[in-house]
Amino acid sequence: MNIIFMGTPEYAAKILRALAEAKFEIAAVFTQPDKPVGRKQILTPSEVKIYAQRHLPSVPIFQPASLKDEAVAAQIKELKPDFIVVAAYGKILPQTILDIAPCINLHASILPKYRGASPIQSAILAGEKQTGVTAMLMDAGLDTGDMLDFAYTPCEDKTAAQLFDELGDLAGELIVKTLRNFANLTPLRQDDAQATQCKKISKSDGLFSFEQSAEQIYNKFRALTPWPGIYLASGLKILELELLRESRGRKFERTGEILSVDKFSFCVSCGEGAIKILKVQEPGKKPVDASAYLNGKRLGIGDIAL
C-alpha cells in the first residue's frame, strides 16, 4: 500500500510514526516550508520534517508554498499513491489532488462538531466531557467529508497540550486501523445541522475577567496554556490556577475578591464559583508565586485582586 503523508506539527508526526511502524510504504512526505522562529527568527523545520529526516531518510520530503500549482499535482500523481493521509497540514487540498487518490484526514474532534482550525482548544472551551479523532474522507469543504471511523477520549481536566499529545497517539492507531480495514468501511455522511465551526486561536482570545464563571476561566486556562495564555486587562498573566470544585454554583457578593491566602497561592471569587491562583507574571517581569505578588502589591483577604 503506497501512502503519501501530509502534515506539519507534532500531532501529525505521531501519525506518520504510526504509519512507518506499521510498515506502510511511505512514498513521500509533504509538510509546511521551514519557518523563522523566536526572537532571532531562526529558520526551523516542522516536527514532521524532523521525524522524516531522522527515521525515513530514503523518503522524499516536499515543502511547496502552495498546492495550487499544477506541477505539484502532477508530482503527486507520478508517485501513484493508494491513499493520501492528511493531519494538521495547514493547507487546503485542491480538487486536482483530491481526485488522485482517497484522501483521509485525521481531524482532532468528533465531527461534525468543531470543524476548522482549533478543534482541541474549542472542545475544552466549550466544557466538553469527551473528544477524540475522526478519520474522514476529504472533499472540497473544510472538514465536511464523509466519516470513516472514530477514536474517543475523556477531556475533563486535561489541558490542550495534554490532548494534543494524547490525540496524536490515538490518531496514529486510528489511521492504521482505517487503512487496513478501508474496503470494509461504510462512509457516514456528516449531519450539517449538527456542525459547529472553530476559528484559529489568536492572542486576544486569552483575555478574561473575574466576571466570568470559575468554570469558564478554568476551561480557558486549560485550552490556551501555554499559548496565548490567559491574562487580565492589566496584562497580568495567570500561569497556574486550579478550579475550586467545592465552590461550584456559589455566588459571591463581589467578583475578584481575595477569599483566602496561603504560603504560595490565593483564592478569588468569580461570577460563579472561585479559583485558586498559584503563579502569575506581570508584563516585562519574571513569573512569581501568587502570594509573593500579593505581598508586593500589599493586597490581602477582602481586597479586590489584581
VEXDREN-2710 file (C-alpha; in Angstrom, 1 decimal):
% VEXDREN-2710
k/r/px/py/pz
1/MET/0.0/0.0/0.0
2/ASN/1.5/3.3/-1.2
3/ILE/1.0/6.3/1.1
4/ILE/1.6/10.0/0.7
5/PHE/1.6/11.8/4.0
6/MET/0.8/15.4/4.5
7/GLY/1.2/17.1/8.0
8/THR/3.2/19.6/10.0
9/PRO/3.1/19.7/13.8
10/GLU/3.9/17.1/16.5
11/TYR/0.3/15.7/16.3
12/ALA/1.0/14.9/12.6
13/ALA/4.5/13.5/13.3
14/LYS/3.0/10.9/15.7
15/ILE/0.6/9.8/12.9
16/LEU/3.5/9.5/10.4
17/ARG/5.4/7.5/13.0
18/ALA/2.5/5.1/13.4
19/LEU/2.3/4.5/9.7
20/ALA/6.0/3.9/9.5
21/GLU/6.0/1.5/12.4
22/ALA/3.0/-0.4/10.9
23/LYS/5.3/-0.9/7.8
24/PHE/3.2/1.1/5.3
25/GLU/5.1/2.2/2.3
26/ILE/5.6/5.9/2.5
27/ALA/6.1/7.3/-1.0
28/ALA/6.6/10.9/0.1
29/VAL/6.1/13.4/2.9
30/PHE/4.6/16.8/2.4
31/THR/4.9/19.5/5.1
32/GLN/4.9/23.2/5.5
33/PRO/8.0/25.2/4.5
34/ASP/10.6/25.9/7.3
35/LYS/9.6/29.0/9.3
36/PRO/11.5/31.6/11.2
37/VAL/11.0/31.0/15.0
38/GLY/11.9/33.1/18.1
39/ARG/13.5/36.5/18.6
40/LYS/16.4/35.5/16.3
41/GLN/14.0/34.3/13.7
42/ILE/15.9/31.0/13.2
43/LEU/14.6/29.0/10.2
44/THR/13.1/25.9/11.8
45/PRO/11.7/22.7/10.1
46/SER/8.3/21.3/11.1
47/GLU/8.1/18.3/13.5
48/VAL/7.0/16.1/10.6
49/LYS/10.1/17.1/8.6
50/ILE/12.4/16.4/11.6
51/TYR/10.8/13.0/12.1
52/ALA/11.0/12.1/8.4
53/GLN/14.7/13.2/8.1
54/ARG/15.7/11.1/11.2
55/HIS/13.6/8.0/10.7
56/LEU/12.7/7.9/7.0
57/PRO/15.9/9.0/5.3
58/SER/15.0/7.5/1.9
59/VAL/11.6/9.1/1.7
60/PRO/11.5/12.4/-0.3
61/ILE/10.2/15.5/1.6
62/PHE/8.3/18.2/-0.3
63/GLN/7.6/21.7/1.1
64/PRO/5.6/23.5/-1.6
65/ALA/4.5/27.1/-0.8
66/SER/1.2/26.2/-2.5
67/LEU/-0.7/23.1/-3.6
68/LYS/-2.5/25.0/-6.3
69/ASP/0.5/24.7/-8.7
70/GLU/-0.4/22.1/-11.3
71/ALA/3.2/20.8/-11.1
72/VAL/2.6/19.7/-7.5
73/ALA/-0.5/17.7/-8.5
74/ALA/1.5/16.1/-11.4
75/GLN/4.3/15.3/-9.0
76/ILE/1.8/13.5/-6.6
77/LYS/0.2/11.7/-9.5
78/GLU/3.6/10.3/-10.6
79/LEU/4.1/8.8/-7.1
80/LYS/0.9/6.7/-7.7
81/PRO/-0.4/6.8/-4.1
82/ASP/-3.1/4.4/-3.0
83/PHE/-4.0/6.9/-0.2
84/ILE/-3.1/10.4/0.8
85/VAL/-3.2/10.7/4.6
86/VAL/-3.5/14.3/5.9
87/ALA/-3.1/15.5/9.5
88/ALA/-2.9/19.2/10.5
89/TYR/-1.1/20.0/7.3
90/GLY/-2.2/23.6/7.3
91/LYS/-3.1/23.8/3.6
92/ILE/-6.3/23.2/1.7
93/LEU/-6.1/20.4/-0.9
94/PRO/-7.4/21.5/-4.3
95/GLN/-9.7/19.2/-6.3
96/THR/-6.8/18.2/-8.6
97/ILE/-5.2/16.5/-5.7
98/LEU/-8.4/15.1/-4.1
99/ASP/-9.1/13.4/-7.4
100/ILE/-5.7/11.5/-7.4
101/ALA/-6.5/9.0/-4.6
102/PRO/-8.7/8.7/-1.5
103/CYS/-7.6/11.5/0.9
104/ILE/-8.1/10.6/4.5
105/ASN/-7.9/13.4/7.1
106/LEU/-7.3/12.8/10.9
107/HIS/-9.3/15.6/12.4
108/ALA/-8.9/16.2/16.2
109/SER/-12.6/16.3/17.1
110/ILE/-15.7/14.1/16.9
111/LEU/-17.2/15.5/13.7
112/PRO/-19.4/17.3/12.8
113/LYS/-18.5/19.3/15.9
114/TYR/-15.5/21.6/15.8
115/ARG/-14.7/21.8/12.1
116/GLY/-11.9/24.1/11.5
117/ALA/-8.5/25.3/12.9
118/SER/-8.8/24.8/16.7
119/PRO/-10.8/21.7/17.5
120/ILE/-8.9/20.7/20.6
121/GLN/-9.0/24.2/22.2
122/SER/-12.6/24.7/21.2
123/ALA/-13.8/21.5/22.8
124/ILE/-12.1/22.5/26.1
125/LEU/-13.5/26.0/25.9
126/ALA/-17.0/24.5/25.5
127/GLY/-16.6/22.3/28.5
128/GLU/-16.9/19.1/26.6
129/LYS/-16.5/15.9/28.7
130/GLN/-15.3/13.9/25.7
131/THR/-13.5/14.5/22.5
132/GLY/-11.4/12.4/20.0
133/VAL/-10.3/11.9/16.5
134/THR/-12.3/11.4/13.3
135/ALA/-10.9/9.7/10.2
136/MET/-12.7/11.2/7.3
137/LEU/-12.6/11.2/3.5
138/MET/-11.7/14.7/2.4
139/ASP/-13.8/16.7/-0.1
140/ALA/-13.7/20.3/-1.3
141/GLY/-15.2/21.6/2.0
142/LEU/-13.5/22.3/5.3
143/ASP/-13.8/19.1/7.4
144/THR/-17.1/18.3/5.7
145/GLY/-16.3/14.9/4.2
146/ASP/-17.8/11.5/5.0
147/MET/-16.6/9.9/8.2
148/LEU/-14.9/6.5/8.3
149/ASP/-14.1/5.8/12.0
150/PHE/-13.6/7.4/15.4
151/ALA/-11.4/7.3/18.5
152/TYR/-12.7/8.7/21.8
153/THR/-11.1/10.0/25.0
154/PRO/-12.4/11.9/28.1
155/CYS/-11.1/15.5/28.1
156/GLU/-12.2/16.9/31.5
157/ASP/-9.3/18.4/33.4
158/LYS/-6.9/17.9/30.5
159/THR/-5.0/20.8/29.0
160/ALA/-4.8/21.4/25.3
161/ALA/-1.1/20.3/25.4
162/GLN/-2.0/17.0/27.0
163/LEU/-4.8/16.4/24.5
164/PHE/-2.6/17.3/21.5
165/ASP/-0.2/14.6/22.8
166/GLU/-2.9/12.0/23.5
167/LEU/-4.9/12.6/20.3
168/GLY/-1.8/12.3/18.2
169/ASP/-1.3/8.7/19.6
170/LEU/-5.0/7.9/19.1
171/ALA/-4.9/9.2/15.6
172/GLY/-1.9/7.1/14.8
173/GLU/-3.7/4.0/16.0
174/LEU/-6.9/5.0/14.1
175/ILE/-5.3/5.6/10.7
176/VAL/-3.5/2.2/10.8
177/LYS/-6.9/0.5/11.6
178/THR/-8.7/2.6/9.0
179/LEU/-6.3/1.8/6.2
180/ARG/-6.1/-1.9/6.9
181/ASN/-9.9/-2.1/7.1
182/PHE/-10.7/0.5/4.4
183/ALA/-12.5/-1.9/2.0
184/ASN/-15.0/-2.9/4.7
185/LEU/-15.8/0.6/6.0
186/THR/-19.1/2.3/5.1
187/PRO/-18.5/6.1/4.9
188/LEU/-21.0/8.0/7.1
189/ARG/-22.3/11.4/5.8
190/GLN/-22.0/14.3/8.3
191/ASP/-25.1/15.9/9.6
192/ASP/-24.5/19.6/8.7
193/ALA/-27.3/20.7/11.1
194/GLN/-25.2/19.4/14.0
195/ALA/-22.0/21.0/12.7
196/THR/-20.0/23.7/14.6
197/GLN/-17.1/25.7/13.4
198/CYS/-14.0/26.9/15.2
199/LYS/-11.6/29.7/14.2
200/LYS/-7.8/30.0/14.5
201/ILE/-6.8/30.9/18.1
202/SER/-5.4/34.5/18.4
203/LYS/-3.6/36.3/21.2
204/SER/-6.7/38.3/22.1
205/ASP/-8.6/35.1/23.0
206/GLY/-6.6/34.9/26.2
207/LEU/-8.2/38.0/27.8
208/PHE/-10.5/37.1/30.7
209/SER/-12.2/38.8/33.7
210/PHE/-13.4/37.6/37.1
211/GLU/-16.9/38.4/36.0
212/GLN/-16.8/35.1/34.1
213/SER/-17.6/31.9/36.0
214/ALA/-14.8/29.9/37.6
215/GLU/-15.6/27.1/35.2
216/GLN/-15.2/29.3/32.2
217/ILE/-11.9/30.7/33.4
218/TYR/-10.6/27.2/34.2
219/ASN/-11.6/26.0/30.7
220/LYS/-10.0/29.0/29.1
221/PHE/-6.8/28.3/31.1
222/ARG/-6.7/24.6/30.0
223/ALA/-7.4/25.5/26.4
224/LEU/-5.0/28.4/26.0
225/THR/-2.0/27.4/28.0
226/PRO/0.9/27.8/27.1
227/TRP/-0.2/30.0/24.1
228/PRO/-1.5/32.6/24.1
229/GLY/-2.0/32.1/27.9
230/ILE/-4.7/33.8/29.9
231/TYR/-4.4/37.4/31.1
232/LEU/-6.4/40.2/32.7
233/ALA/-7.0/43.6/31.1
234/SER/-4.0/44.9/33.2
235/GLY/-1.8/42.4/31.2
236/LEU/-1.2/40.2/34.2
237/LYS/-0.8/36.6/33.1
238/ILE/-2.1/33.7/35.1
239/LEU/0.4/30.9/34.8
240/GLU/-1.0/28.4/37.2
241/LEU/-4.5/28.0/38.6
242/GLU/-6.9/25.4/40.0
243/LEU/-10.7/25.2/40.0
244/LEU/-12.2/25.1/43.5
245/ARG/-14.8/22.5/42.8
246/GLU/-16.5/22.9/46.2
247/SER/-17.4/26.4/45.2
248/ARG/-19.4/25.4/42.1
249/GLY/-22.7/27.2/41.8
250/ARG/-21.8/29.6/44.6
251/LYS/-22.5/33.3/44.1
252/PHE/-20.4/35.9/45.9
253/GLU/-21.3/39.5/46.8
254/ARG/-18.2/40.7/44.8
255/THR/-16.3/39.2/42.0
256/GLY/-12.5/39.4/42.1
257/GLU/-12.4/39.4/45.9
258/ILE/-9.5/37.6/47.6
259/LEU/-11.1/34.9/49.7
260/SER/-8.1/33.3/51.3
261/VAL/-4.3/33.4/51.1
262/ASP/-1.7/30.7/51.9
263/LYS/2.0/30.3/51.5
264/PHE/2.1/30.1/47.7
265/SER/-1.4/31.0/46.4
266/PHE/-4.7/32.7/47.0
267/CYS/-8.4/32.1/46.1
268/VAL/-10.5/34.6/44.2
269/SER/-14.3/34.9/43.7
270/CYS/-15.7/34.7/40.2
271/GLY/-19.0/35.4/38.6
272/GLU/-19.9/32.0/39.8
273/GLY/-17.6/29.8/42.0
274/ALA/-13.9/30.5/42.8
275/ILE/-10.4/29.7/41.5
276/LYS/-7.1/29.3/43.2
277/ILE/-4.2/31.2/41.6
278/LEU/-0.7/29.8/42.1
279/LYS/1.6/31.7/39.8
280/VAL/1.4/35.0/37.9
281/GLN/3.6/37.2/35.7
282/GLU/3.4/40.9/35.3
283/PRO/4.2/42.4/31.8
284/GLY/8.0/42.6/31.5
285/LYS/8.7/40.8/34.7
286/LYS/9.6/37.3/35.8
287/PRO/7.0/34.7/37.0
288/VAL/6.3/34.7/40.7
289/ASP/4.3/32.7/43.2
290/ALA/0.8/34.3/43.6
291/SER/1.2/35.1/47.3
292/ALA/4.5/36.9/46.6
293/TYR/2.7/39.0/44.0
294/LEU/0.0/39.9/46.6
295/ASN/2.7/40.9/49.2
296/GLY/4.3/43.2/46.6
297/LYS/1.0/44.9/46.0
298/ARG/0.1/44.9/49.7
299/LEU/-3.2/43.1/49.0
300/GLY/-4.9/40.6/51.4
301/ILE/-8.2/38.9/52.2
302/GLY/-11.2/41.1/51.3
303/ASP/-9.3/43.2/48.8
304/ILE/-10.2/43.1/45.1
305/ALA/-7.4/41.1/43.4
306/LEU/-5.2/42.1/40.5
END
